[in-house]
Amino acid sequence: MGDSVDKAKGRLKEIAGKITGHERLEAEGKTDQMKVKIREKAASVRRRAEGIRDSLKRDH
């Protein structure tokens, strides 16, 4: 599943939890959204590292 879909699902869980007073569902939604943010950051770091590696290869 794509990150934007997972983020939307997490947001919906959070909202549903708030509306119904279901704290666990709200927490799950927040956790799901945080997982997406971590995956996005990891992918960004990986791309940067690959860019640095590629530029070092070109310099030699």
C-alpha angles and dihedrals in degrees: 000000000000122000093242091055091048091047091051091048090051091049091050091050090050093050093045090050092051093048095047096037090240101147095186093055090048090050091048089053092051090047092050091052091048091052090055091050091051092050090049092050092047091051090049092051090047091052091049092049091049090050092051091047091050093048091050090051090052092050093058 
